[in-house]
Amino acid sequence: MDRIRLSDTLEMSRLVYGMWRLSDDADTSPEHVRNKIAACLDQGLTTMDQADIYGGYEAEEVLGNALTPELRNRIEIVTKCDIVAPVGRYADKRVKYYDTGRAHILASVEHSLRLMRIDHIDLLLIHRPDPLMDACETGAALDEVVDSGKVRAVGVSNFRPWDWKLLQASMRTPLVTNQIEISLLHNAPFTNGDVAFHQRHGQPLMAWSPLGGGALFDEGHAKLRARLAEIGAEQGVDDSAVAIAWLLAHPARILPVLGTNRLDRISRIGDAGTVRMDRETWFDLYTLALGHEVP
Ligand SMILES: NC(=O)c1ccc[n+]([C@@H]2O[C@H](COP(=O)([O-])OP(=O)(O)OC[C@H]3O[C@@H](n4cnc5c(N)ncnc54)[C@H](OP(=O)(O)O)[C@@H]3O)[C@@H](O)[C@H]2O)c1
């Protein structure tokens, strides 16, 4: 599997395994989680995507219970912070909110390290743009966690170009990626400036819910799904591999973050890298996703 260099200290696999749904699985035993990670590693997929809030602030611990020192050294761990929701360790909060203050970022890093039983996070992302963000304070806190060695690299998620510029202007450390929603079903970032902004600066993007969180397989998208299956059948892969290949074909160097809990699907994630996608096929799928021909 291809690897993408994000900074001097960080390289990630082109396809990433997302752990948002990890604690929704009927089986969250350390052995089963290790089997999932092993299925990823067998294909060269080494990057795991977490967030403090996943599983009501429990998914990081589910991963931590499964990690051995040997396994930890074979993977890169991405995690996120700033969402405070009234569940788990924040059950006493009245409302859901974002916190990009220094104290929260530092405390969140400590929680993540402790729950995952690791001594550093490979990539820490600010999960959502915070309307109350004091860019100087947030930027300094991100510089601080990198300087301390607890975090190797920092980035953001769901940021628009102006949010990125505001934060980056207030810190020394370069932000290395933005994790945003991109898929056949959520294709606006290709034309609204989000992808173009990062492409202009040579920053790879991570794409969350690259299969529309499963919505791609709903009845409403039957025509698109049939075409994906047809292309897949010609190349010996399934429809989801073609949908992921559609993202890989874009020159912006997108890293899709896939979230299936099924071992059989996990063990086929790498198929996407084998799909040939010419320009005409890319537009064929784009046309079906838009529901009309391009102008
Ligand atoms: N930064 C953010 O704000 C943000 C937001 C959302 C997600 N994320 C990250 O992105 C990751 C991926 O998100 P996601 O789980 O929504 O991604 P996804 O890969 O688009 O969707 C996964 C869902 O699709 C289903 N699915 C997969 N293949 C299928 C198939 N062939 N037929 C039918 N259903 C299928 C899976 O069900 P099965 O489990 O049954 O296969 C699962 O429910 C998350 O784990 C998280 O790390 C980040």
The ligand as an ORCA input file, in Angstrom:
! r2SCAN-3c Opt
* xyz 0 1
  N     -13.481     13.956     11.682
  C     -14.766     13.753     11.778
  O     -15.563     14.660     12.087
  C     -15.288     12.388     11.481
  C     -16.681     12.165     11.349
  C     -17.120     10.872     11.052
  C     -16.192      9.833     10.899
  N     -14.851     10.087     11.060
  C     -13.830      9.021     10.882
  O     -14.082      8.366      9.670
  C     -14.175      6.969      9.913
  C     -15.054      6.343      8.899
  O     -16.383      6.837      9.016
  P     -17.569      5.877      8.638
  O     -17.561      4.680      9.509
  O     -18.807      6.683      8.579
  O     -17.078      5.481      7.154
  P     -17.618      4.624      5.979
  O     -16.540      3.636      5.688
  O     -18.086      5.560      4.912
  O     -18.915      3.880      6.511
  C     -18.854      2.747      7.320
  C     -20.252      2.212      7.424
  O     -20.622      1.708      6.149
  C     -21.011      0.349      6.279
  N     -20.510     -0.361      5.101
  C     -19.254     -0.468      4.669
  N     -19.197     -1.222      3.541
  C     -20.441     -1.585      3.293
  C     -21.041     -2.363      2.275
  N     -20.312     -2.918      1.288
  N     -22.385     -2.540      2.301
  C     -23.129     -1.984      3.270
  N     -22.627     -1.233      4.288
  C     -21.291     -1.042      4.288
  C     -20.327     -0.158      7.529
  O     -21.085     -1.212      8.074
  P     -20.313     -2.546      8.629
  O     -19.593     -2.127      9.854
  O     -21.446     -3.481      8.869
  O     -19.403     -2.999      7.525
  C     -20.348      1.068      8.420
  O     -21.584      1.181      9.099
  C     -14.658      6.881     11.351
  O     -14.369      5.629     11.934
  C     -13.864      7.985     11.984
  O     -12.552      7.517     12.253
  C     -14.404     11.339     11.338
*
